[in-house]
Amino acid sequence: MIEMGSRALGLKISWHFEFSRHNDRRESVSDLVCVDTGQQLCPGVIDHHQGKGEPSCAAKEVIDHPELIRDHLLGPWLQEAPQVPNAPSATILWCLLTHTSPDWDAVLASYLAVRIAEDGVVPEPIRTLVPQAVAWDQGCEDFDPSLQTISPALLYTIAQADFDEDCEKMAFAFRLLDYLHTCADNRGISLACDRRELYENHSEFGKVVRKLEADSAYYRSDVENGRTITVELLGRNRSKRAVRTLVCLKTPQSSLLKHWAHSIGVPGSDPPRPFECLVVPYGLLGRHPSGSGVHFKRVMISVRGDADVLLGDIGRHLELSEQQEREQRGIVQHGGARYPEISPSPDPWYDGRGHNYTIVDSPRGGTLLSYQQIIDCAFADYRFPQNTIAS
C-alpha cells in the first residue's frame, strides 16, 4: 500500500487515549492501536517486550513497521488510492492504548503512531530521536550532570511527575514533540534538540529546566536516607563480582535518581563513585501483614543497560516467592501465564528479558511481598537489620 495518511485521504479523525495497567496479550482490533503493550508485534499491536533479537523499544518498532499502524487503520481507503474514495462526512474515532504511567518510549511511540496514521510517514526530525529512545529504554543513555545538554527524554521524565493523570502526561509529551518538530522546520533555529538553550526561555519548558536543576538536591537527600551496600551479582560470563548498590528506603524524591546514581554516584566523591545497582521502592502501603517490615506497591531493581551483570535470576526467584505468597493467601489469577516456564501468573515479576536482563520490576498490579522479603530474596547473601527498613 502507498504511504498516505488520513489527512491526504480527507478523513476527519478524533483520537481517544487509554491507559492499562495490564500487559495481557492483545490481538488486532479495528480502530485500535496498542503501543508498548500487548506482548506481540502484529497489525495494530506494537510491543517489544518479547525478549527476542537485538535491544529495541516501542518507538523503534513503530518506525520499523509503519505498515502495522497505517495499513491497520487505513487499509480500506489505501486499497482504493490513488483514486481516493469519497471521505465519510462523519468523524472517525480511533483509540490508542498504552500502559499506565507512560514512560518516554511509550509517549514517543504514541506520537509516531499518530503521525503515521495522519500523515502517512514519520517526520524526519522526530525519527532522529528514536536511537536515543532505544538507549533510554535500555537504561544506557548518556547523561550530562552539568545539564548543559538536556534530552527531550530527560525533560519529559522530570515534567511528568507533576501530572496526576496519564492523559496529561501524554498531552505534555505531544506539545514537546510538536515544539521540536516546529523548531526543526524553522531555518532560524540551528540548535540540536538536546541543547539547553532550546528550552530554558520557553514559557512551559523553561520551568522544567529549573526543576531539573533542583533535582540534584533531592538526589543527595535520597542517598543520605538510603543504604549503600555491596552485593555479589552474576556476570554475563557466569561468574560473580562485587557491585556497589544503592538501596532506597523510601520512595525517592529525585525524578532522575538513576541518572545521578550512574553518573556522579556518591555525592561529593572525587573521582566519582557511581552506583552500579539500584533498588527503588514506590508507593508505601504501610506495614506488611506478615510483620516483616514495610510494604511497597512497586519495587524496581536495575543496573545500566550495558552492564556486564545479569538480574534475570533475581527476577525469577522473586516471582517464585510471589507465587508462593499468592498460593498461601488463596489468590487465584485469571488469564494466560506471561512466563509459563516460571509461574502460572498473567502478571508476574518482570525479569528483564526485553531489557537484556538489566531490570527487574514487580507485577503491574503490585507485589504481595514486604520490602524486607524482596531484599532477602534478591540478595540472599545480604540481610538488612530489621530496624534499617524505613517505616
C-alpha positions as CSV (number, residue, x, y, z in Angstrom):
1,M,0.0,0.0,0.0
2,I,1.1,3.6,-0.6
3,E,2.3,6.0,2.1
4,M,-0.8,8.1,2.7
5,G,-2.4,9.3,5.9
6,S,-5.8,10.3,7.0
7,R,-5.2,13.9,6.1
8,A,-4.4,13.2,2.4
9,L,-7.4,10.9,2.3
10,G,-9.7,13.7,3.6
11,L,-10.7,11.7,6.7
12,K,-11.7,13.5,9.9
13,I,-10.2,11.7,12.9
14,S,-10.7,12.0,16.6
15,W,-8.2,10.2,18.9
16,H,-9.1,8.7,22.3
17,F,-6.2,7.7,24.6
18,E,-6.5,4.8,27.1
19,F,-4.0,3.5,29.6
20,S,-3.9,0.0,31.0
21,R,-2.0,-1.4,34.0
22,H,-2.3,-4.9,32.5
23,N,0.1,-6.2,29.8
24,D,-2.1,-9.1,28.6
25,R,-1.5,-10.4,25.1
26,R,-3.8,-8.5,22.7
27,E,-5.0,-9.3,19.2
28,S,-5.7,-6.9,16.3
29,V,-8.9,-4.9,16.7
30,S,-10.1,-2.4,14.1
31,D,-9.8,1.3,15.0
32,L,-7.5,0.4,18.0
33,V,-3.7,0.7,18.2
34,C,-1.8,-0.8,21.2
35,V,1.6,0.8,21.8
36,D,4.3,-0.5,24.2
37,T,1.8,-3.1,25.4
38,G,0.1,-6.2,24.0
39,Q,3.0,-8.7,24.1
40,Q,3.3,-9.1,20.3
41,L,4.1,-7.3,17.1
42,C,1.2,-7.5,14.6
43,P,-1.2,-5.2,12.9
44,G,-2.4,-2.7,15.5
45,V,-0.2,-4.1,18.3
46,I,3.3,-2.7,18.7
47,D,5.2,-4.2,21.6
48,H,8.8,-5.1,22.1
49,H,8.8,-7.0,25.4
50,Q,9.1,-10.4,23.9
51,G,12.8,-10.5,24.6
52,K,13.8,-11.6,21.1
53,G,16.6,-10.2,18.9
54,E,18.6,-7.0,19.4
55,P,17.6,-4.4,22.1
56,S,14.7,-2.4,20.9
57,C,11.9,-0.1,22.1
58,A,8.3,0.6,21.1
59,A,9.3,3.8,19.2
60,K,11.8,1.8,17.1
61,E,9.3,-0.9,16.3
62,V,6.8,1.8,15.1
63,I,9.2,3.3,12.6
64,D,10.5,-0.1,11.5
65,H,6.9,-1.3,10.9
66,P,4.8,1.7,10.0
67,E,2.5,-0.6,7.9
68,L,1.3,-2.1,11.2
69,I,-0.2,1.3,12.0
70,R,-1.1,2.8,8.6
71,D,-2.5,-0.3,6.9
72,H,-4.3,-1.5,10.0
73,L,-6.2,1.8,10.4
74,L,-6.4,3.0,6.8
75,G,-6.5,-0.3,4.8
76,P,-9.9,0.1,3.2
77,W,-9.1,3.6,1.9
78,L,-5.5,2.9,0.9
79,Q,-6.6,0.0,-1.2
80,E,-8.5,2.3,-3.4
81,A,-5.8,5.0,-3.7
82,P,-4.8,6.9,-5.8
83,Q,-8.5,7.0,-6.8
84,V,-9.2,8.3,-3.3
85,P,-12.8,7.4,-2.4
86,N,-15.2,10.0,-1.0
87,A,-14.3,10.5,2.6
88,P,-17.1,9.9,5.1
89,S,-18.6,13.1,6.5
90,A,-18.7,11.7,10.0
91,T,-15.7,11.9,12.3
92,I,-13.9,8.6,12.7
93,L,-12.9,7.6,16.3
94,W,-9.5,5.9,16.7
95,C,-8.2,4.6,20.1
96,L,-4.6,4.4,21.1
97,L,-3.8,2.2,24.1
98,T,-0.6,2.2,26.1
99,H,0.4,1.4,29.7
100,T,-0.3,3.4,32.8
101,S,2.4,5.9,33.9
102,P,3.7,6.1,30.3
103,D,7.5,6.5,30.0
104,W,9.3,8.3,27.3
105,D,9.3,5.3,25.0
106,A,5.6,5.0,25.3
107,V,4.8,8.6,24.6
108,L,7.3,8.9,21.7
109,A,5.9,5.7,20.1
110,S,2.4,7.0,20.6
111,Y,3.3,10.3,18.9
112,L,4.9,8.5,16.0
113,A,1.9,6.2,15.6
114,V,-0.4,9.2,15.4
115,R,1.8,10.9,12.8
116,I,2.0,7.8,10.7
117,A,-1.8,7.4,10.8
118,E,-2.5,11.0,10.0
119,D,0.5,11.9,7.7
120,G,1.5,8.5,6.3
121,V,5.1,8.9,7.3
122,V,7.2,9.8,10.3
123,P,8.6,13.4,10.5
124,E,12.4,13.2,10.0
125,P,13.3,15.4,12.9
126,I,11.3,13.2,15.3
127,R,12.7,10.0,13.7
128,T,16.1,11.1,14.8
129,L,15.0,10.8,18.5
130,V,14.5,7.0,18.2
131,P,18.1,5.8,18.7
132,Q,18.2,7.8,21.9
133,A,14.9,6.3,22.9
134,V,16.4,2.8,22.5
135,A,19.3,3.8,24.7
136,W,16.9,5.4,27.2
137,D,14.6,2.4,27.3
138,Q,17.5,0.0,27.7
139,G,19.0,2.1,30.5
140,C,22.3,3.0,28.9
141,E,21.6,6.6,27.8
142,D,24.1,9.4,28.1
143,F,23.5,11.9,30.9
144,D,25.2,15.2,31.4
145,P,25.4,16.0,35.1
146,S,26.1,19.7,34.2
147,L,22.8,19.9,32.5
148,Q,24.2,21.8,29.6
149,T,22.7,19.2,27.3
150,I,19.1,18.2,28.1
151,S,17.5,15.5,26.0
152,P,13.7,15.6,25.4
153,A,13.5,12.3,27.2
154,L,15.1,13.9,30.3
155,L,12.8,16.9,30.0
156,Y,9.7,14.6,29.9
157,T,10.9,12.4,32.8
158,I,11.2,15.4,35.1
159,A,7.9,17.0,33.9
160,Q,5.6,14.0,34.0
161,A,5.9,13.8,37.8
162,D,3.8,17.0,38.0
163,F,0.8,15.4,36.3
164,D,-1.7,13.3,38.1
165,E,-3.4,11.9,35.1
166,D,-1.7,9.8,32.3
167,C,-3.6,11.8,29.7
168,E,-2.0,15.0,30.9
169,K,1.5,13.3,30.7
170,M,0.7,12.3,27.1
171,A,-0.5,15.8,26.2
172,F,2.7,17.3,27.6
173,A,4.8,14.9,25.5
174,F,2.8,15.8,22.4
175,R,3.3,19.5,23.0
176,L,7.1,18.9,23.5
177,L,7.4,16.9,20.3
178,D,5.3,19.3,18.3
179,Y,7.6,22.1,19.5
180,L,10.7,20.2,18.4
181,H,9.1,19.5,15.0
182,T,8.4,23.2,14.6
183,C,11.9,24.2,15.7
184,A,13.4,21.8,13.2
185,D,11.3,23.3,10.4
186,N,12.4,26.8,11.4
187,R,15.6,27.7,9.5
188,G,16.3,30.5,12.0
189,I,16.8,27.9,14.8
190,S,20.0,25.9,14.5
191,L,20.1,24.3,17.9
192,A,20.1,20.5,18.3
193,C,17.2,19.0,20.2
194,D,19.4,18.3,23.3
195,R,20.6,21.9,23.7
196,R,19.6,23.6,26.9
197,E,19.1,26.9,25.1
198,L,16.2,25.4,23.1
199,Y,14.1,25.0,26.3
200,E,15.2,27.4,29.0
201,N,13.5,30.5,27.6
202,H,10.3,28.7,26.6
203,S,7.3,29.6,28.8
204,E,6.4,26.0,29.6
205,F,9.6,24.0,29.1
206,G,11.8,26.7,30.9
207,K,10.1,25.8,34.1
208,V,11.0,22.2,33.6
209,V,14.7,23.1,33.2
210,R,14.6,24.9,36.5
211,K,13.1,21.7,38.1
212,L,16.0,19.7,36.6
213,E,18.4,22.0,38.4
214,A,16.6,21.5,41.8
215,D,16.5,17.7,41.3
216,S,20.2,17.2,42.3
217,A,19.5,18.4,45.8
218,Y,16.7,15.8,46.1
219,Y,19.1,13.1,44.9
220,R,21.6,14.0,47.7
221,S,18.8,13.6,50.2
222,D,17.8,10.3,48.7
223,V,21.3,8.9,49.1
224,E,21.5,10.2,52.7
225,N,18.3,8.4,53.5
226,G,19.2,5.2,51.8
227,R,21.8,2.4,52.3
228,T,24.9,1.8,50.4
229,I,25.8,-1.9,50.2
230,T,28.0,-4.2,48.2
231,V,26.4,-7.3,46.8
232,E,27.6,-10.0,44.5
233,L,25.8,-10.3,41.2
234,L,26.1,-12.8,38.4
235,G,28.1,-11.6,35.4
236,R,27.4,-12.4,31.8
237,N,30.5,-14.7,32.0
238,R,28.5,-16.6,34.7
239,S,31.0,-15.6,37.5
240,K,30.0,-13.3,40.3
241,R,31.5,-9.9,41.2
242,A,31.0,-7.2,43.8
243,V,28.7,-4.4,42.8
244,R,28.2,-1.1,44.7
245,T,24.4,-0.8,45.3
246,L,22.1,2.0,46.5
247,V,19.1,0.8,48.3
248,C,16.5,3.5,48.8
249,L,14.5,3.0,52.0
250,K,11.6,5.2,50.9
251,T,10.1,6.4,47.6
252,P,12.8,8.8,46.2
253,Q,12.2,12.5,45.8
254,S,14.5,12.7,42.8
255,S,12.9,12.0,39.5
256,L,16.3,11.4,38.0
257,L,17.7,9.2,40.6
258,K,19.1,6.5,38.3
259,H,20.8,9.1,36.1
260,W,22.6,10.9,39.0
261,A,23.4,7.5,40.6
262,H,25.0,6.1,37.4
263,S,27.0,9.3,36.7
264,I,28.1,11.1,39.9
265,G,27.2,8.2,42.3
266,V,28.2,9.0,45.9
267,P,27.6,12.8,46.3
268,G,30.9,14.7,46.7
269,S,33.1,11.9,45.7
270,D,36.2,12.8,43.6
271,P,36.7,11.0,41.4
272,P,33.0,10.0,41.0
273,R,32.0,6.6,42.5
274,P,28.9,5.6,40.6
275,F,26.3,3.2,41.9
276,E,26.0,0.2,39.6
277,C,22.8,-1.3,41.0
278,L,19.7,0.5,42.3
279,V,16.9,-0.9,44.5
280,V,14.0,1.6,44.5
281,P,10.5,1.3,46.1
282,Y,7.4,3.2,45.1
283,G,4.0,3.6,46.8
284,L,4.2,2.9,50.5
285,L,1.2,0.8,51.6
286,G,2.1,0.6,55.3
287,R,3.2,-2.3,57.5
288,H,3.2,-5.7,55.9
289,P,0.7,-8.1,57.4
290,S,3.4,-10.7,58.0
291,G,5.1,-8.3,60.4
292,S,8.3,-8.4,58.2
293,G,8.6,-4.7,57.8
294,V,7.0,-2.2,55.4
295,H,5.1,-2.9,52.2
296,F,5.5,-1.0,49.0
297,K,3.3,-1.5,45.9
298,R,6.2,-1.5,43.5
299,V,9.9,-2.2,43.7
300,M,12.4,-2.0,40.9
301,I,16.0,-3.4,40.8
302,S,18.2,-2.2,37.9
303,V,21.6,-1.8,36.5
304,R,22.7,0.1,33.5
305,G,21.6,-1.4,30.2
306,D,25.1,-2.0,29.1
307,A,26.2,-3.6,32.4
308,D,28.2,-6.8,32.5
309,V,25.9,-8.3,35.2
310,L,22.5,-10.0,34.9
311,L,19.4,-9.7,37.0
312,G,17.3,-12.4,35.4
313,D,17.8,-14.9,38.1
314,I,16.7,-12.3,40.7
315,G,13.5,-11.8,38.8
316,R,12.8,-15.5,38.6
317,H,13.4,-16.0,42.3
318,L,11.2,-13.1,43.2
319,E,8.4,-14.4,41.0
320,L,8.7,-17.8,42.7
321,S,8.4,-16.1,46.1
322,E,5.5,-14.0,44.8
323,Q,3.6,-17.1,43.5
324,Q,4.2,-18.9,46.9
325,E,2.6,-15.8,48.6
326,R,-0.4,-15.9,46.2
327,E,-1.0,-19.6,47.0
328,Q,-0.7,-19.1,50.7
329,R,-3.3,-16.3,50.5
330,G,-5.6,-18.3,48.2
331,I,-5.3,-15.7,45.4
332,V,-6.4,-17.1,42.1
333,Q,-5.4,-15.1,39.0
334,H,-7.2,-15.4,35.6
335,G,-5.5,-15.3,32.2
336,G,-2.7,-17.0,30.5
337,A,0.7,-17.2,32.1
338,R,3.1,-14.5,30.9
339,Y,6.2,-16.6,31.7
340,P,4.8,-20.1,31.9
341,E,8.3,-21.5,32.4
342,I,8.5,-19.6,35.7
343,S,4.9,-19.4,37.1
344,P,1.3,-19.5,36.0
345,S,0.7,-15.8,36.7
346,P,-0.5,-13.5,34.0
347,D,1.0,-10.6,36.0
348,P,4.4,-11.8,37.2
349,W,7.6,-10.1,38.2
350,Y,9.3,-8.8,35.1
351,D,12.7,-10.5,34.8
352,G,14.2,-8.0,32.2
353,R,14.1,-10.3,29.2
354,G,13.2,-7.3,27.0
355,H,15.9,-5.2,28.5
356,N,18.9,-7.5,28.3
357,Y,18.1,-8.7,31.9
358,T,19.1,-5.4,33.4
359,I,15.8,-4.5,35.0
360,V,13.6,-6.4,37.5
361,D,10.2,-4.9,38.2
362,S,7.3,-6.0,40.4
363,P,3.9,-7.1,39.0
364,R,2.0,-4.2,37.5
365,G,-0.9,-4.9,39.9
366,G,1.6,-4.6,42.8
367,T,3.7,-7.0,44.9
368,L,2.4,-9.0,47.8
369,L,5.9,-9.2,49.3
370,S,7.3,-6.9,52.0
371,Y,10.3,-4.8,51.2
372,Q,12.4,-6.9,53.6
373,Q,11.3,-10.1,51.9
374,I,12.3,-8.7,48.5
375,I,15.7,-7.7,49.7
376,D,16.3,-11.1,51.3
377,C,15.2,-12.9,48.2
378,A,17.1,-10.7,45.8
379,F,20.3,-10.6,47.7
380,A,20.5,-13.8,49.7
381,D,24.0,-13.1,51.0
382,Y,23.0,-9.7,52.4
383,R,20.4,-9.2,55.1
384,F,19.3,-5.8,56.4
385,P,19.0,-5.5,60.2
386,Q,15.3,-5.3,60.8
387,N,15.4,-1.7,62.0
388,T,17.0,-0.3,58.9
389,I,13.9,-0.6,56.7
390,A,12.1,2.7,56.8
391,S,8.6,2.6,58.3
